[in-house]
């Protein structure tokens, strides 16, 4: 299904997330000492993009999906967000294994959103809900 314009910013964020996940995996595959480089990148990307992205999804996608009965999708969305946040909260204590777990989870989560969550959102969002998402996306 073609992506509706109200979800395009979120899809664009996903591209950045996939690039980050790949960069983390590739850097750490060469050497665990790369952790000193990738850890700040993870933390900065979370602060600059992912935190706002998660907020938009939780405020503007989860409630209408829940009302439409897409409970498994909403539960996975929230569970994944919590797991990613937990890894980021490790901050300076984040190990190379934690960074690898972050990269894997982020990539899996993005694929889930693009293939399942966004498809359902396009099916169930009302015009008013789409407008609210678009307005909120444009402010970020």
N, C-alpha and C positions, 0 to 999 in steps of 0.2 A: 504494500500500500504506500502511495506517495505520502511523504511527511507533511502534515498540515503546518502552516506558517507559524502558528503559535508555539510549536515545539522546536522550531529551527534553532533558536538560541541554545536550548538544552542539548540538541544534537551536536551543535558546534562545540559546546563544552566537552562533549564526549570525545570528540576528535583530540582535544588537548589532553584528556585523561588517558587515552590510548597511547599517545606519544609519550607521556610521562611513564606509563607502565612499561613500555618497550625500553625506554632509556634506562630505567632502574634495572630491569632484568639484564640488559646487555652490559651495563657497567659492572654489575655485581658478578656476572659470569666471567669477567676478566680478572677480577680481584676483589676480595672483601674489603680492601683498603679504599675502594671507591665509595664505601658507605659515607665517608666524610664529605663527599660531593653530592651523593644522591639524597641523603637525609635532609639537608636544607632545601633541596628542590621539592621533595615531597611536602615538607612543612609549608613552604611558600606557595605551592600550587593549591594546597588545601585551603590556605588562608585567602588566596586571591580568587579562586574559582569554585572549588568543590563545596566549600561551606555554604556559599550563596546558592549554588546549584541544588544542594540537598534541601535547603530551606524552601526553595520554589516548589520542588517536587512534593515535599511534605505538606505544604500549605495549600497548593493549588491542584495537585494531581491525586494525592492519597484520599482526601475526603470524597470527591465525586466517584472515584473508583470503589471505595468502600460502600458508598450508597448504592452503587450498581451491582454489588454482590461479588466484586473481584477481590475477595478477602485474601486468598493465597498470594496474589500479586502484591497487594499492599503489605502483607506481613513480610514477604521477602524483601520488598523495598526498604522497609524500616529496619529489618534485621541486618541487611547488608550495610546500610548507612551506619548503624551502631557499631558493627564490626570494623568498618573503615575508620570511624572516629576513634575507636579504642586503640587502633594501631598508631594513629597520628598522635594521640595523647601521650604516647610513650616518649615523644620528643627526643631529647638527647640520649635517652636510654634505648632508643630503637636499634635493634641489632640488624645484621645483614639478613638473617632469616626473617625477621619482622618486616623488613623492607621488601623482601621477595614475596612474602605473604600479602603485603599491601598491594604490590603490583598485580599479583594473580587475582586477588579479590576484586580490585578495581576493574580489571579487564573483564572478568566474568560478569560483574555487576552491570557494566556498560552494555555488554552483549544482551543481557537479560532485558535491560530497559529498552533498547532499540527493537528487539525482536518481540517482546511480550507487553511490557508496560505501556510503551508508546502506542502500540497497535490498539490496545484496549482503550487508552485515553482518547484516541481519535474516534473510537466508536461511541464512547459514552459522554464525553464532555458536551455540555450545553453551550449555546452561543454565549451566554453570560459568563460561564466558567472559562471559556476560551478567551474572552475579552479580558477577564481579570488576570489570567495567566500572562497574556500578551502585555498588559499594562505593567505588571510586576516585573516581567523580564526586561522590559525596556528601561526600567529605573535602575537596573543593576549593571 
